[in-house]
Every structure is written in structure tokens, then in C-alpha cells.
Amino acid sequence: MPTRPRVLVTGAGGQVGTAMRSLVPWADFRTHAELDVTDPASIEAATEGKDIVVHLAAMTQVDWCELQPDRAAEINTGGTGNVIAAARMHGARVIYLSTDFVFRGDDPPYAEDDSLSPVNVYGETKLGGEEQLDPAAGDLVVRTSWVFGQGINFLRTILGAATEGPVTVVEDQIGRPTAAADLAFALERLIRAPIAGRLHVAGDGAPCSWADLAELALQYAGRSTEVIRVDTESFRAAHPERVAPRPPNSTLSIDKARDLDIPLVDWRASLQRYVEELV
């Protein structure tokens, strides 16, 4: 492999792909509009001449996945299969971005080889993608959680809603927030590292609830908006559009990443920088 590997990034218009552009400027970045992962011929053509495919393309809206399970499976499971088949054809390895939602959420923190039991369609279809990767070919599953960056996300929604009055946020779902910029930095390192198998990369520091995250973001934004804490069932009863179940505590163990010297950043510091740039 050359010193500078030839890289294809799928789903490059999302939060992580956007953050990667300045770190791997020589890569071939393809947005959803530019590369349909459900089209095998397009994937084969895009993968030709590449050493690594960083596969970010996915249907990530959890409730949409629950309402459109066939489409979610077509993109998240079938699309990943297409990427892997094309990579094998051209001798490339795949780095696949997956999710904490492959875990049930009742026995955290979760290590890379813990039992997998997703509670929603999104997690099921992302797991279907994971199961097709081959560590013997150098493939790597990178699981992450609660990503925030450029584009629509929980934090932007909360900061926007806070201008209208108190915000209601779930307090009984726990996880690790992760800045897209920090995840992108780790992925840039993994592009150059011969690591295969499974790896958790998420924000360092103590896990938190969505309500904790909202309160801290508002504090960093200099706002005194009240956060009304509710449990998941109460929130779902008030928001019937939230149809997908969520794992109660999907905290990822990041000990393996630490042992491998993969760069990890405390999510609180990244959150403060992120919010200050927004406001």
C-alpha cells in the first residue's frame, strides 16, 4: 500500500464525512447524491483503484428506520454488502462506521465482543452490515454513539427549541456523546493503522443522559432555559412520532481504543467548543 492510501468515503455529506474532509483532503468523498450504495455497479466503479473504503453511508434516522424497515435494510445492510463486495473485488479493506444501538442497553459498559441484541430496526440493520465484514481482509467495524457536528442533530434542535421556552428531554437514556470532529480525527488515524475487527471510538469522560447533555449545552450557550426531565415512556407518550424503542444505557467501553493509542477527546471539552461556535 502506498504511504498515502487511496481512500473512498461513502456518505460524505453527513456529519462525520464533512469533518473528515480537511483531515484526508486527497480522499474521494462521495455524498449520497453522488454515490448510491444500493447500486452495485456504481460502488464497483467508485472503489476501483482504492486501498480503503470508509463506509459512512447509512440511513441513520432511528424512527424513519422503524417506519421503513425494508428501506433501512436495503441501505444499511444491503448497501454495506455492496461496498464489501466491491472492496473484495479491488483488494481494498473497509472501515465501517456502526453504532452503540447494536446493544440492548441493559448491561453497560459494552466492550467490542459483548453480546449483540439491538432493540430497533436501525440497530438491526446496522448489525446486518457489521456481520458481513471480514477481519481477515483487514476490515474494521468502528462503533460510535451520540454524534454531533455540522448538520441536523440533537444539540442544534435543543438550542433552537430553547429560544421558545423550556425544553423536555429524556433523562433515563445514557450514553457517550461524540464530536464528529473527534471521531473524524480517530478515523484518519485508523486509515493509516492496520487494525481489523471491532473498535469503539466515542467521547471520553463520564457517560451522561440526554437531559444532562442538554443542560450542559445550554450552560455553555449562556442560556438559562429550563430542562424538564422526563422518562422515556412519558416522552414517547407525548411524541407519538418517536416510534422506535431506544436502549436505556448503551455506554460503549473505549478501553481498547485507549490501549491502541487511538486519539480520544473528553466530550465536554468538545461540546463547549461546538456550542461556542454555534452561538
Secondary structure, DSSP 8 states (H G I E B T S, - for coil): --SS--EEEESTTSHHHHHHTTTSTTSEE--TTT--TT-HHHHHHHHTT-SEEEE------HHHHHH-HHHHIIIIIIHHHHHHHHHHHHT-EEEEEEEGGGS-SSS-SB-TTS----SSHHHHHHHHHHTT--GGGT-EEEEE-SEESSSS-HHHHHHHHGGGS-EEEESS-EE--EEHHHHHHHHHHHHSS---EEEE---BS--EEHHHHHHHHHHHTT----EEEE-HHHHHHH-TT--S---SB--B--HHHHHTT----BHHHHHHHHHHHH-
